[in-house]
Structures are given as structure tokens and as C-alpha cells.
């Protein structure tokens, strides 16, 4: 904003004094990154391992002639280089090896009039001539102070010729010359340069350190800031203090100095954590409509589908950390959200969280290539809504005790000899279908144990031909039972008998087990008269890799497409047969081309071979009096 001021001053006031007065009245605004730039080692945030090393080196007079400060942007590389250069030339350093700030060399440094400290931006001065000019100045001794310090920022931008011109001076500089190189890409620097420097690796500043520093600045600037808002700024800065200060200044201008959590979310264009908690509730309850409405609300507010997917991946990563209390310290979230994450993590099984992370990661990788990106994100949410039903043990029929055969609920010809009708007393049905093992504990009392074949009541309609829904989980420890689906067995009596016997009938997942189940699935396809699908599955093989992963190896694209189309059926069938939640991963494995042996034959050998194949060729040659040109 340009303003015009009219100031009436006495005639005795000179023009120079008037200009000074105007400069004083219109003090230049400085951003927080410049205004609160550290001036001493103890004010550097998050790099104590480097500042303490430099202070000890100055105290013990064990200084290297060349330093290389490398690390991410905005973590204090150039700041530490300036502090080191200022401290080296300070005439009266403190016992902690900090610059006094009042000696002539410190004052000249503060006023940018020091002739002993040179800063070179290698991004714009990267030629051989620039380095030659620098090395020509090195031979002159310092006019004030003990050292001439050369700070070269973004040193990786130097050309190869400039690096080579700098090698000799960097290796054997005069005793009063010290070089401090700063870069964000150490891998681009020549190894000959790295071997001549003392390397200091700067690390990203932690979220806790950034929040503490922002709170201190807010107190000095009389700003009101919520801790959750500062934590959100620190999280988005990704360990860069300069970015955090820039975001805080921008939000403070947007909110007139009051940094609230809601305003920070709005200004940074971020999704609230409550959005992902609501989505997770939809996934656990298989509420597809609710999940799609949540996504539509986010898209209506201007968020891209990729932002939603990335936020979901971070959300489930936090839930996975909360499954073990030893990993809670890795959770970089405000204290107000940690308890909610802990509570939600207890409601989600580990298999659900891991499968959700895998599904979301695949969706993120393919999001850029998707033609309809909204549909791609919606399909990911729909898969997550059905993920709980796929992994829930109660969605597959419960296993029978060891030694008992499981009646097939779909195949009529694999049912027991006598179809099981609906009995008037549930206890009788359970007792009839599940005979007692050889030496079991006493079963729960039942009114009668008459066999199923003896029950012939005309009023009861048989249900042998009706499809049977899968069994539900057993009763909980508190005595309350979840909602059960209708089944031809009395699940209450079955669960009670199964709990008394205490037998775990889940099959052990290994290579032989999954091959057997895979063959059963092919037989099921044959019974469903799917000849084309059976032909494709006959070419496939299965391999057991992880504790819950089965890979279906396909030889060609057509078989791979067929495996992808029947992936959900395979997951359900494997879960029913093994009582384990498994992950089916189709894998395309192209067959290697067979080696072809080429044999070079002479003309006589070619003719002999042709005669053996067709003897009439010899008669033709003799009849036409032809000769072979050897």
C-alpha cells in the first residue's frame, strides 16, 4: 500500500533529518522467519547435536578448515553458518562460546559491513570465473578479526569446472581462511569435495520443537493461538521451520492474530480428523451410502480425491500405531486426538487396518492414471465398506469339531444322507447333527437325542433345498449375543457345544492346504457349468507367501483377467474352507521363451532331408536329369 504523508517540520530541520524521521515512522515489516532468525547457538531450534559440536570445537581450538552443512530446506544450515562465522571473529566470546554482540567485529557483522565474512550464492555464481575470483581473495589476510570466513550457499549448483578450480584451495587454504559450504543435495557434490570437508547432517525439526518455537513467537507478537492449530501448522511444515513461520504469518493475517483450529484448517485447505473418524465408522458398519455422501461433501468443499485418499492412509497408519502402546510415541497428533485414536484402534481388528492400508495404497498409486478419478475414489470407499464383511470370521460357516464332516450349504448332492428339516426343538437338531466325539466333556443337557431320520412331522416343511446363510459368531463373554441369521442349525446349541469341547478346527495355512482348496474351487466351477472359466483356472497355480497372502500365478493376460474377476469369490471360498481371512493376489508370470537351436545344414544335407520326407523328389530329379549344385 502506497501512502502519502505531509509532515510539517521546523525550518531548522535538515532534509537528511527529515528522511531519517520518515524511515523511523514507517518501520519496514519483517516476516517472522527474518525477524526471529537465531543469532546465537542456543537459539537454534532442533539442531543441538550440531551446535554443541561447533561450540566444543571453538572452545578447544580444533576447527576444521572446511565445513559442509547438508540437510533439508529451512532447518538452519545458513543460519548456523552465519552464527559460526560471527562467533569465530568475536573478540570477547562468552564462556559458552557465544558471540558477545557488542565488540566491533560483532557490530560490523550485525550491520552487514564486515570485510571478513563473505557470502556467495552458488546458484547464480557457479562458473569457473566466480570461483577464481573467490580464490584470488583468499591470499589477503583479514583486516579485522582472526579469520576470513567464506559461506557458499547451494554449493551443489557449482559446475564441474568450478568444483575442479576450487579443489586445491579447499584442500590447503591459508590458516586464517575457513570455508562453510551449505547444500540441500549432498549427493550432487563431487566425492573429492566431500573428502576435504567436515560434514554435518542437519535433521528435520520435530513437531514438538516447532510447536514450542511458534508458541514463544506468538507470545512476543501478542497473538492468540490454539495448540491444536500450531500442531497442525507444524505437521504441514514437514520439519521445515521457515515454512512453519511463513504459514503462521499468513494465517495470522487471515484471522487478525487469532489462530484457531477451524481457521487453520480452512486456510490450509485440510480435512478435519473428524471427517476420517466418520468415514471409519461407515466402513465398520458397511454403510456404503454414508461413505459416498462423506466423499461428496469433501469434493463439494474443493478437496481432490487424492487428498482424501492420502488422509485416509495417514489415518489408518495412526490407528495401526495405536494398536501397540509402545508405538504410541510415534503418533504425531495433538493430545486431544490421541485418546480418540486409541479408542478407535481398539474397535478395528489388525487385519482390517492392514487390509485398508493396502487397498488405499493401491488406489493412490492408480489415481493419476484413472480416467474417472471420482469413480476411482468411490470404488475404493466401497471396497473398504465391504472389507469388514470379508474379514469378519462370523461371515463364514463355523468350523465343526475335529473329525466331523461339514455339511455343504449349497451343494445338494453333498448333503448328508437324510435332509435336515427344521425341528421343533433347536436342541434336538444340534444334538442330532453333531454326534459326540470319543471322549468329550459332558455336553449341555438337552431334552432328547432322537436321530434326525426319526423326526417325521408332516406339519414341518423341509428346508434341504433352500440356501443356508452362513453361521454367526459365538456368544460374547458378557452373555449378550450378536444378531444371528436364520440357519437350519440351532447356532446357540452349536456354539455352546463347540465352546465346551474347546477344539480349534481352523486349518493350518501352508502350500498343500491352499493347493487342495484351489482344486475344490475348480470343482465348484465345474459343477456350475463354467467351462471357459474352468479352462482358465486349470492353467493357474497358487503359492503361499505371507501368513495371510495367497498368490494366484497366471500364465497370460486372459487368465490374469479371469483371476481378477473371480478374486472376491476366491477370498470367500478360502475363508470358508480354512477359517482364515486370506488375501488373494493375482500375479502375472509370463512364460520364458523356449530356446531354439539353429543348425546350419549343407546343400547335400538339405537335399537328403527332403528326399527322406518325399521320395518322389529323387525320381523327379532323375527324370529331368537335374544335378545338385554343391
LUMFI-677257 format. One line per 3 residues: number of its first residue (from 1); for each residue x, y, z of C-alpha. Coordinates in pm, 1 decimal, decimal comma. Example, Ala and Ser with C-alpha at 12.3 -4.5 7.8 and 13.67 -1.06 7.14 Angstrom:
% residues 2
1 = 1230,0 -450,0 780,0; 1367,0 -106,0 714,0
//
This chain:
% residues 630
1 = 0,0 0,0 0,0; 142,2 342,2 -101,1; 59,2 625,6 140,1
4 = 135,7 996,5 109,3; 229,0 1173,9 432,6; 253,0 1551,9 481,5
7 = 477,1 1635,0 775,0; 534,7 1996,1 886,6; 882,3 2035,7 1038,6
10 = 1064,0 2348,9 1156,4; 1287,3 2525,6 907,8; 1594,5 2439,5 1111,7
13 = 1549,9 2068,9 1044,1; 1764,5 1947,8 752,8; 1646,1 1725,9 466,5
16 = 1858,5 1436,6 593,0; 1690,7 1451,4 931,6; 1352,3 1452,9 760,7
19 = 1434,1 1134,2 571,6; 1550,3 965,1 889,0; 1226,8 1064,6 1058,8
22 = 1020,8 918,9 775,1; 1212,7 591,3 794,5; 1150,7 576,8 1166,4
25 = 780,2 646,4 1124,2; 739,5 384,4 853,4; 931,7 91,6 1000,5
28 = 965,5 -191,1 748,7; 766,3 -503,5 824,9; 975,5 -818,4 861,9
31 = 837,1 -1167,1 835,6; 884,7 -1391,3 1135,2; 1141,8 -1603,9 955,0
34 = 1372,3 -1299,5 931,2; 1269,5 -1118,0 1244,9; 1325,0 -1416,5 1473,9
37 = 1621,7 -1567,5 1295,5; 1857,7 -1718,0 1556,0; 2164,0 -1508,2 1635,1
40 = 2337,6 -1743,9 1877,9; 2388,0 -2117,0 1904,8; 2147,8 -2156,7 2196,0
43 = 1858,4 -2010,4 1993,9; 1890,8 -2262,3 1709,4; 1590,9 -2498,4 1719,8
46 = 1624,3 -2872,8 1690,0; 1995,3 -2897,0 1598,2; 2159,4 -2934,9 1938,1
49 = 2381,0 -3218,5 1815,2; 2546,8 -2976,2 1571,1; 2559,7 -2658,1 1778,8
52 = 2719,4 -2835,2 2075,8; 2984,2 -2988,4 1847,1; 3070,8 -2649,9 1697,2
55 = 3090,1 -2485,1 2040,2; 3324,9 -2754,9 2168,6; 3544,1 -2719,8 1858,9
58 = 3572,8 -2342,7 1914,0; 3646,3 -2388,9 2284,8; 3918,7 -2647,4 2223,5
61 = 4056,0 -2461,9 1918,5; 4007,9 -2767,9 1697,3; 3846,9 -2607,4 1396,9
64 = 3846,0 -2765,9 1053,8; 3932,9 -2553,8 753,6; 3618,3 -2658,2 563,0
67 = 3265,4 -2746,0 681,3; 2977,3 -2891,3 483,2; 2628,0 -2830,5 621,6
70 = 2372,4 -3050,4 444,9; 2008,4 -3127,3 512,7; 1650,5 -3038,5 412,1
73 = 1541,1 -2682,7 348,8; 1456,6 -2449,8 634,8; 1635,9 -2640,2 913,8
76 = 1908,6 -2382,9 990,6; 2207,9 -2456,1 765,7; 2278,9 -2098,9 654,9
79 = 2183,4 -1966,1 998,6; 2437,5 -2190,3 1172,2; 2699,3 -2090,3 914,8
82 = 2647,2 -1721,0 996,1; 2649,4 -1784,5 1370,6; 2973,6 -1982,1 1339,0
85 = 3137,0 -1707,7 1128,6; 3028,0 -1442,0 1379,7; 3149,2 -1641,1 1680,7
88 = 3489,6 -1717,1 1526,0; 3569,9 -1346,7 1488,4; 3416,5 -1232,8 1818,5
91 = 3677,3 -1058,2 2036,2; 3507,2 -1137,4 2368,5; 3318,5 -1466,7 2342,1
94 = 3117,9 -1589,3 2640,7; 3219,2 -1898,6 2840,3; 2961,8 -2096,4 2639,2
97 = 3135,5 -1987,7 2317,3; 2865,2 -1745,7 2210,3; 2929,5 -1413,2 2038,0
100 = 2915,7 -1113,7 2272,3; 2732,5 -894,0 2021,4; 2896,8 -567,0 2138,2
103 = 3254,9 -588,7 2009,7; 3348,0 -408,9 1683,6; 3352,8 -729,8 1479,8
106 = 3007,2 -830,2 1607,1; 2868,2 -484,2 1534,3; 3011,4 -486,3 1182,4
109 = 2854,6 -827,4 1128,6; 2515,0 -707,4 1253,1; 2533,6 -405,1 1022,1
112 = 2645,5 -615,9 721,5; 2968,4 -417,3 693,7; 3215,6 -690,5 784,7
115 = 3506,2 -738,6 543,2; 3596,2 -1079,1 685,2; 3273,7 -1268,3 610,1
118 = 3179,2 -1334,1 250,3; 2858,9 -1498,9 131,8; 2837,8 -1645,0 -216,6
121 = 2521,6 -1780,5 -377,9; 2642,9 -2069,9 -590,6; 2307,7 -2090,5 -767,9
124 = 2383,7 -1766,9 -957,4; 2766,6 -1763,0 -929,0; 2852,6 -2111,6 -1043,8
127 = 3111,0 -2053,3 -1315,8; 3486,4 -2107,4 -1308,8; 3549,7 -1729,9 -1316,3
130 = 3345,4 -1678,7 -1000,0; 3549,5 -1940,3 -812,3; 3876,1 -1795,8 -943,5
133 = 3776,7 -1454,0 -813,4; 3699,3 -1608,2 -476,5; 4029,5 -1794,0 -455,5
136 = 4220,0 -1478,9 -552,2; 4078,1 -1302,5 -244,8; 4183,4 -1580,2 -10,8
139 = 4552,2 -1483,0 -20,4; 4482,2 -1149,8 155,7; 4486,5 -1158,0 535,3
142 = 4180,4 -1036,5 730,5; 4166,5 -664,7 812,1; 3977,3 -716,7 1137,9
145 = 3942,3 -1031,1 1342,2; 4123,7 -1363,4 1316,3; 3951,7 -1544,4 1028,7
148 = 3819,5 -1482,6 683,2; 3504,9 -1694,0 650,2; 3357,0 -1782,7 311,8
151 = 2995,4 -1908,1 315,4; 2894,5 -2073,3 -12,7; 2522,0 -2148,3 -20,2
154 = 2367,9 -2407,4 -256,0; 2716,3 -2534,5 -335,5; 2579,1 -2829,5 -533,9
157 = 2489,9 -2581,2 -810,9; 2857,6 -2524,9 -898,8; 2964,6 -2657,7 -1235,0
160 = 3217,5 -2938,1 -1269,0; 3482,0 -2691,6 -1382,4; 3414,5 -2466,6 -1083,6
163 = 3448,3 -2762,7 -847,6; 3782,3 -2855,9 -1002,6; 3905,0 -2497,4 -976,7
166 = 3806,2 -2495,2 -610,2; 3975,7 -2823,3 -513,1; 4330,6 -2703,7 -444,0
169 = 4226,1 -2400,2 -241,6; 3976,7 -2605,3 -41,4; 4236,0 -2869,1 42,6
172 = 4519,2 -2637,5 154,8; 4380,4 -2292,8 238,6; 4573,8 -2032,9 443,5
175 = 4545,8 -2075,5 822,8; 4315,2 -1775,1 851,8; 4064,5 -1894,6 585,0
178 = 3761,4 -2110,8 669,1; 3506,5 -2234,3 413,8; 3147,6 -2320,0 508,7
181 = 2950,4 -2494,1 236,0; 2573,3 -2539,9 258,3; 2359,1 -2761,8 37,7
184 = 2030,1 -2949,4 28,5; 2155,1 -3217,5 -213,8; 2476,7 -3369,3 -88,1
187 = 2469,0 -3647,8 -346,1; 2536,0 -3395,4 -624,7; 2869,5 -3283,7 -478,0
190 = 3189,7 -3442,1 -608,1; 3344,7 -3702,9 -376,0; 3674,5 -3512,5 -392,4
193 = 3498,8 -3212,0 -235,7; 3329,1 -3425,1 31,3; 3659,9 -3579,2 135,9
196 = 3805,4 -3233,3 207,1; 3519,3 -3116,7 432,7; 3391,9 -3190,8 781,5
199 = 3031,3 -3294,5 715,5; 2739,5 -3204,0 942,6; 2399,1 -3357,9 862,9
202 = 2108,5 -3140,7 971,4; 1788,6 -3328,5 1052,7; 1427,0 -3226,7 1020,7
205 = 1293,5 -3035,5 1317,9; 1045,9 -3232,8 1525,6; 683,9 -3126,1 1556,0
208 = 719,4 -3068,5 1930,2; 1014,1 -2829,5 1880,2; 830,3 -2637,4 1608,3
211 = 518,1 -2601,2 1823,9; 722,5 -2474,8 2119,3; 901,5 -2220,0 1899,3
214 = 577,2 -2098,1 1743,5; 419,0 -2056,6 2086,7; 715,0 -1842,5 2200,3
217 = 682,5 -1617,9 1894,5; 305,1 -1583,9 1944,4; 366,9 -1461,3 2299,3
220 = 611,0 -1197,6 2172,8; 373,6 -1086,9 1894,8; 65,2 -1084,6 2124,1
223 = -110,6 -1344,5 1912,8; -371,9 -1587,2 2044,3; -302,4 -1934,9 1910,1
226 = -460,4 -2269,4 1992,4; -219,9 -2555,8 2047,9; -406,2 -2776,2 1800,4
229 = -370,6 -2505,8 1533,8; 4,7 -2474,0 1592,6; 36,5 -2851,8 1588,5
232 = -142,1 -2860,9 1253,0; 94,9 -2594,5 1113,8; 397,4 -2787,5 1240,0
235 = 267,5 -3108,6 1086,3; 215,7 -2945,2 746,1; 562,0 -2784,0 752,0
238 = 724,9 -3131,9 735,6; 1011,2 -3035,7 966,2; 1089,4 -2701,7 798,4
241 = 1089,8 -2410,3 1043,9; 1085,5 -2145,7 771,5; 771,9 -2296,5 615,5
244 = 604,7 -2313,7 957,9; 676,9 -1946,1 1027,0; 550,9 -1845,1 682,0
247 = 225,2 -2037,2 730,2; 175,8 -1887,2 1075,9; 221,5 -1531,2 943,2
250 = -24,7 -1597,8 661,6; -289,1 -1741,1 892,7; -236,5 -1463,3 1146,6
253 = -307,1 -1206,3 875,4; -614,1 -1405,4 769,3; -754,4 -1426,4 1125,3
256 = -632,2 -1090,3 1265,5; -392,1 -1254,6 1507,6; -624,2 -1528,6 1639,2
259 = -506,7 -1869,2 1519,6; -793,0 -2111,6 1577,6; -803,8 -2475,4 1474,0
262 = -1101,2 -2426,1 1242,1; -947,9 -2121,7 1071,4; -618,7 -2306,5 1024,7
265 = -797,6 -2598,9 862,9; -984,0 -2364,7 630,2; -680,1 -2161,3 531,9
268 = -450,2 -2460,8 476,6; -728,2 -2643,0 287,5; -711,4 -2954,3 504,9
271 = -966,1 -3213,8 612,4; -1055,2 -3240,1 978,3; -969,0 -3557,6 1167,9
274 = -1338,3 -3597,3 1245,8; -1402,7 -3650,0 874,6; -1185,9 -3962,4 874,4
277 = -1335,8 -4088,5 1201,3; -1680,8 -4066,5 1040,6; -1555,9 -4248,9 732,1
280 = -1412,3 -4524,7 950,3; -1749,8 -4566,3 1122,4; -1909,1 -4611,1 779,2
283 = -1651,7 -4874,6 687,7; -1702,8 -5072,6 1008,5; -2080,9 -5067,6 967,0
286 = -2067,1 -5135,6 589,2; -2256,1 -4811,9 524,2; -2179,6 -4753,5 157,0
289 = -2425,1 -4465,4 121,3; -2281,4 -4282,7 422,2; -1923,8 -4317,8 292,1
292 = -2014,1 -4189,1 -54,0; -2200,4 -3893,2 96,5; -1892,9 -3809,0 306,3
295 = -1678,0 -3816,2 -8,9; -1927,7 -3598,5 -195,8; -1918,4 -3343,1 85,5
298 = -1537,6 -3330,2 69,0; -1538,9 -3290,5 -309,2; -1803,2 -3017,3 -283,2
301 = -1570,3 -2825,2 -49,8; -1299,7 -2826,4 -315,1; -1084,9 -3118,6 -199,7
304 = -939,0 -3355,1 -456,2; -995,3 -3727,8 -427,3; -620,7 -3779,2 -386,2
307 = -623,8 -3557,9 -76,7; -896,4 -3776,7 73,3; -705,2 -4097,3 -5,9
310 = -378,9 -3964,9 136,5; -557,4 -3850,6 450,8; -716,0 -4193,3 490,2
313 = -376,6 -4362,4 455,7; -233,2 -4138,4 728,1; -539,4 -4201,8 945,1
316 = -507,5 -4580,9 931,9; -133,5 -4553,8 985,8; -210,0 -4372,4 1310,6
319 = -461,1 -4642,1 1406,8; -200,1 -4909,5 1342,8; 44,2 -4731,2 1574,0
322 = -220,8 -4719,0 1847,3; -263,9 -5097,6 1840,8; 57,2 -5127,7 2047,6
325 = 119,1 -4889,3 2335,6; 491,3 -4899,5 2269,5; 434,2 -4726,3 1933,9
328 = 207,8 -4450,1 2063,9; 511,2 -4223,4 2092,9; 535,5 -4231,7 1711,8
331 = 189,0 -4074,6 1687,5; 235,1 -3707,5 1597,1; -111,0 -3586,2 1692,0
334 = -244,2 -3333,2 1944,5; -319,8 -3460,6 2292,7; -690,4 -3400,9 2234,5
337 = -692,4 -3654,4 1948,5; -466,0 -3924,2 2090,6; -732,2 -4061,6 2322,4
340 = -981,2 -4081,0 2036,0; -730,2 -4262,4 1818,2; -663,3 -4509,5 2099,6
343 = -1034,6 -4576,1 2144,6; -1097,6 -4620,6 1772,3; -795,8 -4850,4 1733,5
346 = -946,2 -5093,1 1984,3; -1259,2 -5123,3 1767,6; -1067,8 -5212,7 1448,9
349 = -905,7 -5555,8 1407,9; -541,1 -5550,1 1291,7; -633,7 -5745,2 977,2
352 = -888,8 -5476,2 885,1; -635,9 -5193,7 933,7; -364,8 -5367,1 730,3
355 = -604,8 -5455,7 450,0; -740,8 -5099,6 448,6; -389,5 -4954,6 416,9
358 = -313,6 -5193,6 129,7; -638,3 -5105,6 -50,0; -585,6 -4731,3 -7,3
361 = -221,1 -4752,7 -121,5; -325,1 -4929,5 -441,9; -589,6 -4662,5 -502,7
364 = -335,1 -4382,1 -453,9; -89,5 -4541,2 -697,6; -354,7 -4575,1 -968,5
367 = -531,7 -4243,9 -904,8; -323,9 -4041,1 -1151,4; -386,9 -4287,3 -1434,2
370 = -762,2 -4313,2 -1371,9; -988,0 -4160,5 -1638,5; -1277,9 -4101,1 -1397,9
373 = -1099,5 -4008,9 -1075,9; -1413,5 -3957,7 -873,1; -1536,3 -4305,4 -960,2
376 = -1191,4 -4441,9 -874,0; -1210,8 -4287,8 -525,6; -1569,5 -4407,0 -478,7
379 = -1473,8 -4764,2 -568,9; -1200,9 -4752,5 -306,9; -1453,6 -4647,2 -41,2
382 = -1695,6 -4920,0 -149,9; -1422,7 -5183,0 -116,2; -1344,1 -5057,0 232,2
385 = -1712,0 -5078,2 326,4; -1719,4 -5446,4 228,1; -1377,5 -5519,1 375,7
388 = -1513,7 -5580,7 724,4; -1762,7 -5835,9 591,0; -1483,8 -6013,7 404,3
391 = -1250,5 -6033,9 701,9; -1509,2 -6096,2 974,1; -1483,7 -6460,1 1091,0
394 = -1858,7 -6478,4 1152,1; -1934,7 -6435,5 783,8; -1808,8 -6789,3 705,0
397 = -1962,8 -7105,2 848,9; -1825,2 -7200,2 1187,0; -1588,5 -7499,2 1194,3
400 = -1710,8 -7829,1 1328,3; -1520,2 -8032,2 1590,3; -1226,4 -8234,3 1475,8
403 = -1323,9 -8548,7 1290,7; -1669,4 -8426,4 1185,1; -1768,4 -8358,0 826,8
406 = -1911,8 -8017,1 743,3; -2243,4 -8031,0 556,1; -2223,9 -7821,0 242,3
409 = -2482,3 -7541,6 246,9; -2509,8 -7503,1 -132,5; -2443,6 -7836,4 -298,5
412 = -2745,5 -8062,2 -271,8; -2564,2 -8379,1 -363,5; -2303,0 -8330,9 -90,2
415 = -2559,4 -8307,1 186,2; -2598,3 -8588,0 442,6; -2799,9 -8893,5 351,5
418 = -3110,7 -8761,6 525,3; -3202,3 -8398,4 470,9; -3222,1 -8196,9 788,4
421 = -3569,0 -8047,4 844,7; -3642,4 -7762,7 1078,7; -3700,8 -7925,6 1415,1
424 = -3947,8 -7801,2 1670,8; -3678,9 -7805,3 1939,0; -3342,9 -7646,2 1843,5
427 = -3155,6 -7854,9 2097,8; -3262,3 -8175,3 1925,3; -3130,7 -8056,4 1589,7
430 = -2791,0 -7964,4 1724,7; -2759,3 -8290,4 1908,3; -2861,0 -8490,0 1602,6
433 = -2630,4 -8317,9 1356,6; -2328,4 -8307,8 1587,5; -2262,5 -8654,0 1737,3
436 = -2044,5 -8657,2 2044,2; -1670,8 -8736,3 1999,1; -1497,4 -9035,5 2151,2
439 = -1425,4 -8892,3 2495,7; -1565,7 -8541,7 2519,8; -1657,8 -8346,1 2829,9
442 = -2024,2 -8382,5 2924,3; -2233,8 -8184,6 2674,0; -2500,6 -7941,7 2783,9
445 = -2828,9 -8108,1 2879,2; -3082,5 -8148,0 2600,5; -3439,6 -8275,9 2623,7
448 = -3396,6 -8561,7 2377,8; -3144,9 -8717,8 2139,6; -3366,8 -8882,5 1880,6
451 = -3198,3 -8913,5 1538,6; -3288,3 -8681,4 1257,1; -3429,0 -8964,5 1047,8
454 = -3687,6 -9041,8 1313,7; -3834,8 -8694,3 1304,5; -4120,4 -8714,2 1059,0
457 = -4369,3 -8444,5 1133,0; -4583,9 -8356,1 834,9; -4652,8 -8006,0 966,5
460 = -4286,0 -7907,9 933,7; -4158,3 -7822,8 587,0; -3809,1 -7943,7 498,8
463 = -3550,0 -7681,3 401,7; -3290,3 -7904,1 241,7; -3322,0 -7731,6 -95,5
466 = -3322,1 -7379,5 43,5; -2988,8 -7193,1 55,1; -2838,0 -7175,4 400,7
469 = -2696,3 -6846,0 525,9; -2354,2 -6858,9 696,4; -2330,8 -6902,6 1070,0
472 = -2273,8 -6612,7 1307,0; -2005,2 -6575,1 1579,5; -2043,1 -6734,0 1919,5
475 = -2186,6 -6556,6 2220,8; -1965,9 -6296,1 2380,9; -1813,9 -6327,7 2724,9
478 = -2061,6 -6084,3 2875,0; -2352,0 -6312,1 2783,5; -2503,4 -6092,1 2515,1
481 = -2531,9 -6246,7 2174,4; -2489,3 -6064,9 1840,8; -2769,1 -6067,4 1589,0
484 = -2788,1 -6407,7 1421,0; -2904,2 -6502,0 1076,9; -3154,0 -6777,8 1014,1
487 = -2984,3 -7117,0 977,2; -3100,0 -7474,8 963,5; -2885,2 -7548,8 1270,8
490 = -2954,0 -7410,7 1611,4; -2646,5 -7190,0 1638,7; -2687,6 -7132,3 2009,2
493 = -2666,6 -7503,3 2089,1; -2386,1 -7547,0 1833,1; -2178,8 -7265,7 1981,4
496 = -2229,1 -7395,3 2333,7; -2115,7 -7744,6 2235,9; -1821,7 -7603,0 2041,3
499 = -1715,4 -7390,5 2339,4; -1730,7 -7690,2 2575,2; -1520,0 -7903,8 2350,0
502 = -1266,4 -7622,5 2304,2; -1131,4 -7756,9 1976,8; -979,6 -7509,4 1728,8
505 = -1069,0 -7653,9 1390,2; -907,1 -7390,5 1175,9; -676,6 -7544,7 919,1
508 = -308,4 -7463,3 911,8; -228,8 -7248,7 610,1; 53,1 -7398,1 405,3
511 = 124,9 -7479,1 42,2; -53,4 -7814,2 42,5; -361,1 -7666,8 210,4
514 = -408,6 -7385,4 -39,0; -349,9 -7620,8 -334,5; -622,4 -7850,8 -202,7
517 = -865,6 -7561,9 -154,7; -783,4 -7428,6 -500,2; -869,5 -7765,5 -655,6
520 = -1200,1 -7767,3 -465,0; -1277,9 -7426,5 -608,8; -1216,3 -7558,0 -961,3
523 = -1452,7 -7848,1 -892,6; -1714,5 -7599,6 -778,8; -1676,3 -7412,9 -1107,2
526 = -1723,2 -7739,5 -1299,2; -2047,6 -7805,8 -1116,5; -2167,3 -7457,3 -1209,8
529 = -2105,1 -7540,1 -1580,0; -1846,7 -7264,5 -1629,3; -1631,7 -7446,3 -1882,1
532 = -1443,5 -7137,7 -2004,5; -1356,6 -7025,4 -1652,4; -1251,5 -7379,4 -1558,1
535 = -1016,1 -7389,2 -1858,2; -854,0 -7066,4 -1744,6; -819,0 -7176,2 -1381,6
538 = -664,6 -7505,0 -1491,8; -363,6 -7306,8 -1617,3; -313,0 -7125,9 -1287,0
541 = -102,3 -7216,2 -987,7; -117,9 -7098,1 -628,1; 171,5 -7008,2 -399,4
544 = 166,3 -6934,7 -26,7; 380,4 -6629,1 60,1; 272,6 -6443,4 370,9
547 = 75,3 -6563,3 674,3; -241,8 -6433,9 509,3; -149,1 -6396,1 141,6
550 = -216,4 -6644,7 -138,8; -78,9 -6558,1 -479,8; -254,9 -6691,4 -788,2
553 = 6,9 -6720,4 -1060,3; -142,0 -6672,6 -1407,4; 44,8 -6758,7 -1730,2
556 = -114,5 -6497,4 -1959,5; -326,7 -6184,6 -1970,5; -655,8 -6368,4 -2026,7
559 = -604,2 -6592,0 -1726,0; -495,0 -6291,9 -1517,8; -814,2 -6105,6 -1607,5
562 = -1021,7 -6411,5 -1517,0; -845,9 -6436,9 -1178,2; -913,3 -6069,7 -1106,7
565 = -1283,6 -6112,3 -1189,1; -1321,1 -6409,0 -951,1; -1096,0 -6268,4 -677,7
568 = -1380,2 -6198,8 -433,7; -1521,5 -6548,5 -482,5; -1178,8 -6694,4 -408,4
571 = -1146,9 -6488,1 -89,9; -1484,3 -6607,2 35,7; -1417,4 -6971,5 -60,5
574 = -1072,6 -6979,0 103,5; -1216,8 -6818,2 417,4; -1493,5 -7077,4 434,7
577 = -1261,6 -7373,9 379,0; -969,0 -7267,3 601,0; -1145,1 -7045,8 860,0
580 = -870,6 -6786,6 799,4; -904,1 -6440,2 642,9; -673,0 -6452,1 341,0
583 = -563,3 -6204,9 76,7; -578,1 -6321,1 -285,5; -316,0 -6154,5 -506,9
586 = -326,7 -6247,4 -878,3; 22,6 -6232,4 -1024,4; 100,5 -6238,2 -1395,0
589 = 403,3 -6451,5 -1472,1; 491,7 -6460,9 -1836,0; 649,3 -6779,1 -1958,7
592 = 1005,0 -6760,3 -2078,0; 1054,3 -6823,1 -2445,8; 1196,1 -7164,3 -2527,3
595 = 1547,6 -7169,8 -2661,6; 1559,9 -7257,0 -3031,0; 1864,6 -7443,1 -3152,7
598 = 1959,4 -7343,6 -3507,6; 2155,2 -7599,9 -3706,3; 2317,6 -7495,8 -4033,8
601 = 2290,2 -7770,8 -4299,3; 2480,6 -7805,2 -4618,9; 2302,4 -7828,0 -4951,4
604 = 2358,7 -8201,9 -4972,3; 2215,3 -8247,3 -4624,0; 1914,5 -8034,8 -4716,7
607 = 1854,2 -8247,0 -5028,1; 1889,8 -8574,3 -4836,0; 1642,3 -8449,4 -4576,0
610 = 1391,2 -8352,1 -4845,6; 1425,8 -8691,8 -5013,0; 1358,5 -8867,1 -4686,1
613 = 1044,6 -8662,6 -4644,5; 930,5 -8714,7 -5007,5; 1097,2 -8996,9 -5206,9
616 = 930,2 -8877,0 -5525,9; 1172,0 -8584,9 -5528,1; 1458,8 -8818,5 -5625,2
619 = 1252,7 -8962,1 -5912,5; 1177,8 -8611,7 -6032,2; 1547,0 -8519,5 -6029,8
622 = 1646,8 -8831,8 -6221,7; 1364,0 -8794,4 -6471,7; 1455,0 -8433,5 -6551,3
625 = 1828,7 -8511,5 -6541,8; 1895,8 -8243,9 -6279,3; 2218,6 -8203,6 -6084,5
628 = 2267,2 -8064,2 -5737,1; 2484,8 -7753,6 -5722,3; 2708,0 -7824,3 -5425,3
//
